[in-house]
């Protein structure tokens, strides 16, 4: 299992569009993807748009992406780039 902490950079936070982009990207991989919000103590399935939307993450929120499976390296790299790139909004 691989993990990495990233910060939500886009001004509007983790609203419906970023959540959709994240789940679509995560679904391309066989590995299990989870999002942990340490300060909330909440962990959700990174392939579930409903789970991601319940987090209510705003700009500056720190999340931990954890990936476990046969393509975990590639999956983690791809998802980190998506978040760090502001979901194309920054």
PyMOL commands that set and color helices and strands:
alter all, ss='L'
color gray80, all
select helices_A, chain A and resi 16-26+49-53+72-84+86-88
alter helices_A, ss='H'
color red, helices_A
select strands_A, chain A and resi 2-7+32-37+42-45+62-68
alter strands_A, ss='S'
color yellow, strands_A
deselect
rebuild
show_as cartoon
